[in-house]
Amino acid sequence: MFFMDKKKILIIIPAYNEEECIAKVYKNIIEYNKKNKTAFDVIVINDGSKDSTEEILKKNKIPHIHLIKNLGIGGAVQTGYKYAYQNGYDIAIQFDGDGQHEISCVKDIIKPIIDEQCDMVIGSRFIKKDNLNFNSSFARRVGITIISFLIKLFTKCKIYDPTSGFRACNRSLIEFFSNLYPVEYPEPVSEVAVLEEGYKVGEVQVKMHERQGGRSSIHAFKSLYYMINVTIAIFIESIKR
């Protein structure tokens, strides 16, 4: 893939209690590199896991940073961005450790960045309305629609899948996020932050799979609580900038 040849690219995998999937996720990336002659580097951020994630990472010699305390998804991802910035990466890709994200779609996410069309690209499940490769609950789809509406209201930019954790950033945003990344509700709030700062954000359709292990950080019993608080967080981030 010639358009990647001169770019230093890092895949950041935040992981909290991902003992069921993390070794397979890493293996899939390495196999993809070998098959496609790509050179995606990987760093797993073990976010204070209480299961055997750390032992699996060590046993399989998977590059990782071990956080002795759970910082949450925002803190773990920012740790990855700090590592990317300090080690001179041109592009950083957020990639889940639960098997949901499809490694073959990375090339589609980073191409608009390499072509200098976007500063950040989100891998979206919902650009195509006939997309059937990912099943999402009705409640979650409603929540995503509301968040998308709020982002459009405050930033004038339509994002179809604002809670997607599958995304890529260029060097400028790597530096930005290494210094400032939202701790609470990081996906939609970070989108508002970069849009308000004038960065270009795009979306591409990607494949996603059902979670292959572990547990989502957003549970049904607290979905209303989540929506109320993410609404407040988006509002605060917008007026702050």
N, C-alpha and C positions, 0 to 999 in steps of 0.2 A: 504494500500500500504506500505508494511513493509520496503521497501528500503528508504522511506522518514522519518521513525519514529524518527530518531535521528538528523535530520537536521532542522535547523531553516530557514524557507523559506519566502521571501518577494516578493510580486508582486508590482512593481512600475508602476503607471499609470500617465503619464504626461497628463494634460488636459488643453486645451485652447478653450474656447467657446464650451463646450461639453454638454450643457444643455439638448439636445435631447436624449443623450445616457448614460450619466455617471451613473445614478441611476440604470439602467437596467444592465449595465456591472458589477457593484458592486454586485447587487442582484444575478446575474448568478454565480459569484465566491462563494458567501456565500452558495447558494443552492448546488453547486458542493461539497463544503467542507462537508456539512451535509450528502449528499447522499453517498459520497465516503470515509468518515471518514478521510479526509485530514485536514490540519491545515495551509493553506496558509494565511499569514497575507497580508494586503493590505495597501498601502499608496498612496493616490492621491496627485499629485503635481498640484495645481491649479495655472497655469502660468499666473497670472494677467488677467484672463478672464473678458471680458466686458459684457457678458450676465449674466444669472442667475445661472451659474455653482456653485458659492460659496453658494448661498442660498439653492440650492438643496443638496449640500454636508452637510450643517449644518442641514437642515430639516431631512435628512435621517441618521444623525449621522455617516457619512462616515469618517473614519480616513483620515485626509488630512493636507497638509501644504499649506498655502495661501501665494503666492508670490505677493507682492503689485505692482510689476512691471513685465511686460512680458520679460522673459529672453530668449525665444526661446526654441526649443525642446532640444538643448544641455544643456542649463542651468537648465532646469526643470529636465531632467534625472539625471544630476550630483547631484542635490539636493536630489533626491531619493537615489542615491548611498551613499551620505554622511550620510543620515538617516540610511541606511542599515549597514554601517560600524560602526557608533556610537552605534547602538543597537545590534551588535553582530550577524548579520545574516550570515549564511553559504552560501546561494544561493540567488541571486536577479534576478528577472525576469522582463524585460521590457514588458509592455502590453498596447496596445492602448486603449484609452477611447472612441473610435468611433464605437465599436462593430465589428471590423474586425477580431479580434483574438478569437480563440476557446479555451475556458478554459480546455476542455478535452485533449488538446494537450500538456499541461504543463508537464504532467508526461513523455512524450516522449522527451521533450527538456531537462529536468533536469537529466534524467537517465544517459547519458554519463558523466555528471559532478559527480554524485554520485558514478559512477563506476570508477572515476578518469581517464577517457579516454580523457577528454577535459577540458579546462579551461573556454571556452565560446562555447555555442551552439546556432546556428541561426536557427529559424524556417523558413523553405524555402517553397515557392510556386512552385518552378521550378526544383527541383531535378528530378522529374518524368516528362518526356516530354508529357505524356498523361494526365497530371493533368488538370482537367476541373472544379475544384471547385472554381477557382478564375479567373474572366475575367479582363484582363489588356489591356490597349490600345496598339496599335502597336508601337506608339512613345515611350511609357514608356518601353516596352519590349526591344526596340532597345537601349534605354538609359541604362537599366540594363545590357544588354549584353556588352556594351562598358565599363561600370564601372567594371564589372567582369573581362574583359580582362586586364584592367589597374592594378587591384589588383594582378592578376596572373603575369603580367609583372614585377611588383616591388617586390612581395613577394614570387613568385613561388607557391602560394597556390590558388587553384580554389574555388571561392565562387559563387554559382549559384544565390543567391538572396541577393546581397550586400546592398540593401536598405531596407531590412526587419527590422521593429522595434520590432519584436517578438523574443526575445533572452534571454538567461540566462547566468549568470556568477558565478564563484566560489568566495570564500572568498578573494583569492589573487587579483582577478580582481576587486572585490568590492572596496578594498583599493586603487588599481591603479586608478580606475575611480573616486573615491571620491576626489582624488587630482588633476587629470588631465583628462578632458573629452572635446572633440572637441565641440566648440560652433557652427561652421558652418559645414554642411554636416556630422553630427555626426556618422551616421551608417557606411558608407564606410571608413571614415577617422579613426574612432576608430578601425576598423578591420585591417587597415594597421599598426596602432600603436601597437596593441597587437601582431600581427604576427611578426613585426620587433623586438619586445622585446622577442620573443621566446616562447610565449604562444601557446597552442594548441587550434585551432578553428575547430569546426565541424558543420555539418548541418544535420537536420532531416526534412523529409517531414511533413508538417502540413496542416490542413485545414484553409482557411481564407475566410471571408465573404466580401461582398461589404460593403463599408462604410454605416452605418445606420443613419448618421447625421453629421452635421458640414461640414467643408471644408478642403480638402487636402492642405498641405503647399507647394506642388509643382503643379503649374498651367501650363496649356499648353502654355500660352503666354510667359512664361519665361523659358521654358524647355531647349532652346538652351543656355540661360544665365546660367542655372543650370549646364548643362553638361560642359561648358567651365570652370566654377569655381570649380566644383568638381574635374575635371582633374588636375587643378593647385593645389588644396588642397591635393590631394593624392600624387602628385609629391613632394610637400614641406614636407609633413609628412614623406615620405620615405627617402628623403635625410637628413632630420633632425636627423633621427635615424641611 
